[in-house]
Amino acid sequence: QVQLVESGGGLVQPGGSLRLPCVASGYIFNIKLMGWYRQGPGKQREWVASLSDGGSTNYTDSVKGRFTISGDSARNTVYLQMNALKPEDTAVYYCTAIQRTRGINYDHWGQGTQVTVSS
């Protein structure tokens, strides 16, 4: 089992920055992809960014050029650096990991961290 713990959320003014770490622990082998999703108030959960085990990154259009996903394998941590934040970025941000075991992909989720962008 993989445990994911996010942190770093909080209240920030528009135009500000936050960095969200996600620490993975437990049986952290064969993780193929890690990423971030978010769910804003009254909205469906949406994919934000992902980082493959090969180092490829992808972003949803609304955060391209503002958000950066990166990993530190020595610390088993994935980061989401968020710059130029907008009120519409307000959401609970969830870290995810896809682990492949015996040919089957398993999804793991963290508990989420609240990000509020407001003046």
GIZI-V323805 format. One record per residue. RES is the residue in three letters. PHI is phi in whole degrees, 0 to 359 (* if undefined). D_FIRST is the distance of its C-alpha to the first C-alpha in Angstrom with 2 decimals. Layout:
BEGIN
res->(RES/RES)
phi->(PHI/PHI)
d_first->(D_FIRST/D_FIRST)
END
This chain:
BEGIN
res->(GLN/VAL/GLN/LEU/VAL/GLU/SER/GLY/GLY/GLY/LEU/VAL/GLN/PRO/GLY/GLY/SER/LEU/ARG/LEU/PRO/CYS/VAL/ALA/SER/GLY/TYR/ILE/PHE/ASN/ILE/LYS/LEU/MET/GLY/TRP/TYR/ARG/GLN/GLY/PRO/GLY/LYS/GLN/ARG/GLU/TRP/VAL/ALA/SER/LEU/SER/ASP/GLY/GLY/SER/THR/ASN/TYR/THR/ASP/SER/VAL/LYS/GLY/ARG/PHE/THR/ILE/SER/GLY/ASP/SER/ALA/ARG/ASN/THR/VAL/TYR/LEU/GLN/MET/ASN/ALA/LEU/LYS/PRO/GLU/ASP/THR/ALA/VAL/TYR/TYR/CYS/THR/ALA/ILE/GLN/ARG/THR/ARG/GLY/ILE/ASN/TYR/ASP/HIS/TRP/GLY/GLN/GLY/THR/GLN/VAL/THR/VAL/SER/SER)
phi->(*/253/252/237/233/266/204/95/288/162/261/220/281/306/90/278/228/216/237/254/271/228/260/260/215/94/274/263/248/56/278/268/207/233/199/229/239/214/223/277/299/72/242/281/294/230/287/247/201/214/226/274/292/271/97/284/239/217/221/289/303/291/245/301/85/244/253/225/258/211/229/232/294/295/255/51/231/245/243/238/272/242/244/49/294/240/305/288/277/301/183/273/257/244/269/228/218/252/246/254/227/51/80/242/271/241/265/236/229/273/273/96/222/278/240/237/249/200/265)
d_first->(0.00/3.79/6.62/9.96/13.24/16.54/19.96/23.52/24.73/28.18/31.71/33.50/36.86/37.42/37.60/35.30/32.07/28.58/25.64/22.11/19.48/15.75/13.78/10.32/8.56/5.95/5.31/7.71/9.75/11.74/11.34/14.58/15.34/14.90/17.22/18.76/20.04/22.51/24.21/27.72/29.78/30.85/29.11/26.39/23.18/23.98/22.42/23.71/22.63/20.32/19.91/19.27/18.24/22.00/22.95/24.37/24.48/25.48/26.66/28.00/31.78/32.19/30.42/31.68/33.67/32.32/28.53/26.87/23.24/22.50/19.92/20.04/17.94/19.23/17.78/14.55/16.25/17.56/20.76/22.82/26.43/28.54/32.31/35.28/33.39/35.03/35.05/33.40/30.29/29.77/26.42/23.01/20.94/17.26/15.00/12.93/11.03/11.40/9.49/11.66/10.92/14.13/15.97/13.86/12.61/9.62/10.23/8.36/10.94/12.23/14.79/17.72/20.74/24.32/26.84/30.45/33.25/36.60/39.92)
END
